[in-house]
C-alpha cells in the first residue's frame, strides 16, 4: 500500500485514529500520524514499530486549524516516504458546550468550524498539490451520520460542520475526478469511543441514541478503520463523491427491531 497520512486532533489515537493507523500499517502502508497531542501520536508510532518494524511510521504534532501546521504534515509525508497517496482527514471535536442555536456561543461555533471544516479543507488543498505530481490518490474525510439525519439532542456547530464536510467532499470529488484524485466521506454512526462515551455519560443518554440503531449497539472504531481502508484501496477505484455510511443501519431505519441484540462487536482491535 502507498504512503498514508492520517490526520487527527482530539482523542485521536484512542479511537478511529489509532485503529486506522495500525490497520493501514498492517496492510503495508507507510504512515504519518499527525495530532495535536504529540505524545499520543508518538505512542501510535511506537505501536506500529513494535508490530511491523522500524521505518513504517512517523509522527508530528499539528493543529489542523493552523494552515502552516497542515503544510508541515504534508511536507513530512513527502520527505519521509517520497510521495503522498492517501490522506485520512479525521480531525474533529465535539465540544460539550455545543448546543442549540440559542445557547451555543460564537467561540464554540468558530472553534468547531476551524477544526472540523477548515482543517479538512487545508488537508485536502495541500494533498491535492502533491497528488497531482504523482498521478492521483485517495482522500477520505470524516463526516458523520448527523450530517444525514436531524437530532433533537442538538450539537448545532458539530452537525453543521459535518454537513459542510459532506458538501465540500462532493464538490472536490467532481472537480478532481479526471485527475485520478478520489474524495469520499466516511459517515460513522455512534461509536464506542472515548470522545462519545465521555459525552454520553449516563445510561439514559446512551439509550436515547441506541433506540434508533437497528443493530442495537454502538459501533467500534475498528469498523470505521476498515471502511476507511476500503475507501483508500483500489477495491473502491470507481467510487468518488460518496457519503459512505457505516452506522449500524441508523440512516436506513424508520422503526427499529425490538428484542435483545445478537449483533456482536468485532474482536480484532489495536486499542
N, C-alpha and C positions, 0 to 999 in steps of 0.2 A: 504494500500500500504506500501511497505517496506521503510526503511531509504534510503534517497536520498541525494546525494552530487551534487550540481550544481556549476560548476567552471566557473568563468568569469574573464574578465580582463579590457577591455576598454569600457566605456559607458554601463557597464554590466547590471545595474539594472534600465535601462530606455528602454529596448528593449526585446529581447528574454530572457535575464536573469531574469528580473522582472516577465514577463508573465509566464515563465516556473516554477519559484519558487513558485509563488502563486497558479498556476493551480495544480501543484503536491500536494501542501499542501491541497488544496480543495478536493483532492481525497484520503486524509488520510496519505500522506507521512510525515515523519519527515525530515526536510530539513536543510542541511548545506549550507549556502550561502558564497562562497569564492570569493573574489575580491581584486584587488589592491587598490580599493577605499573603504576603510573600512566604511566610512560614508554612502555610497550608499548601501553597503551590510547590514549594521545595519538598514537602513531605510526600506529595504525589510523585514527584520525580524520583525520590528515594524508593518508593514502592515499585515503580516501573523498572528501575535499575535492579532492584533485588529479584524481580521476576524474570527480566529479559536481558539483563546485562548493561554494560556501560554504553554511552553514546546514543541511547534511544530517546532521551528526553532532556529538556532544559526548562527552567522556569524563569519568570520575570515578574517583578511587581509592576502592576499597571492599574491605573484608574481610568476606565473607559470613558468617563465623562470629560477627560482631558485629551485633546486631539494629539498632542505630542506623545503621550503615553501609547496611544494606539499605533502611531507611526513606528515607535520603538519595537513594539511587539512584532509587527510585520517585518521590520528590518532584521530582527533577531532570527526569525524563522528562515529567512533567505540566507543570512550569513552563516548560520549553523548547518543548514541542510541543503542549500543550493537553490531551492525554489519553494514555492508555496502552492499546494494543490487543493487543500481542504481547509475551510475555516468553519468553526462552530461558534457562532456568536450567542453565547449562553448567559452573558452577564445580565443581572437583573436584581431589583429589590422589590419587596412588597412591604411597605412601611406600615407599622402598627397604627400610625396616626392618619393613614389614608382612609377616608370615609366617604360620605356623600358630597353632593355639590354644595351644600350649605355649610358643612363643617370642615372640609379639607382645606388646609391653609395653602397659600400660594407657594411657600417654600417647600412643602412636601410635594406639591404638584411639579415644581421645577426640578427638584432633585430626582424624582421618579422619571420624568421625561429625559433629563440629561443622561441618565444611565441606561434606561430601557429602550430609548429611541435614538437619541443622538449617538450613543455608544455603538449601536448596531449600524447606523449609517456610516460612521467612521470606519468601523471594522470592514464593512462592505467596500467602501470607497478605496481604501488602500490595498485591500486584497485584489480588487479588480485590476489595479495598476500592475501588480506583479503577475497575475494570472494571464493577462494579455501577452506577456513576454514569453510564456511557456505553453501556450496553446489551450488554456482554459482551466477549469476546476469546478469544484462544488462548494457552495456556501450554504450553510444551514443556520437559520435564525430562529431562536426560541421565542415563540409567541405563547398562546395559552388557549384552552377551551373557553375562557371567559371572553375572548375576542369574538367567539361564535355564538355565545348564549348569554342572555342577561341574568343577573342575580339580584335578589332582594337583600343580600348581605353585601352592601356596596364597598368597593375599593376603587373609587372612580378613576383616580390617576393611573393606577395599575391597569385597570381594564382598558382605558383609553390608550395607554402606551402599547398594549399588546395588539389592539386594533390597528394602531399605526404600523406596527411591525408587519402585520399581515399585508396591509396595503402597499407598504414600501417594498416588501419582498416580491409581490406580484409584479409590480412595475419594473423592478430591477430584472426580474426573470425575462420579461418581454423585451426590454431594451437590449439585453446582452445575450439573447438566445442564440444568435448566429455566430457569436464569438466562442461558443462552447463553454460558457460560464453559466452554470446552473444555480438557481436560487430556490430554496424550498423552506417553508415554515414548519417547524415542529410545534404541534399544539398539544402539550401534555394535559391530561386530566389531573385531578387532585392526587398528589403523591405523598407517600410516607417519607418525607424528607425533613431534616431539622427545621428548615425555613417554615414550612407549612405547619408542622406539628407544634412549633412554638406559638404560632398564631391560633391554631385550633387546640387550645389548651384545656378544654373540658369535653366530657363525653357528649354533652348537648351540642356543642359546636361541631364535633366530628359527625354525629348522627344527622345533623341538619344537612350535611353535604352528601353523606353516603346513601341517603334515601333516594337520591337522584342518579346513582351509579348502578346500572343493571348488574354488573359483576359483584356488587356488594362489598367491595374492598377498595382501599387506596392502592394506587399504582406504586411501583418500585422504580427507583432511579435507573436501575439496570435495564428496565424495559424501555425507557426513553433513550438510553445509550445505544441499545440495539437498533432502535428506529433511526437514530442519527447515523449510525454506521451504514444502514441500508441506503439512506439518502446521500451519503458520501460516496458510495461504491458505484461500480459500473452496473450493478444489478438494477439501479434506478436511472440508467443513462437516458431514458426518454421521458423523464419526469422533471419538470421545472414549473415554478409558479404555484405549487400545490400548498394547501393548508392540511398538513398531514396530522390528523387527529389520532392520538394514542391515549384514549380516555376511558377505557372500560365500558364503552358503549354509551357514554353520557350524552353525547350530541345526537345520538340516534333515537333517544328514548322519549316517550310521552308518559306512559305508565310503566314503572319498573316491576320486576317479579317479586313476589313475596317468598318468604321462607329463608332457610339458612343457606348461605353461600358455600359452595364447594370449589369456587374458583381460587386456586392457590397461588400465592406469590412465588416467583421463581427462586430457586435455591442458589443459583450462581450469582455471586456478587463480589465486588472487590472492596467493599466497605471494611 
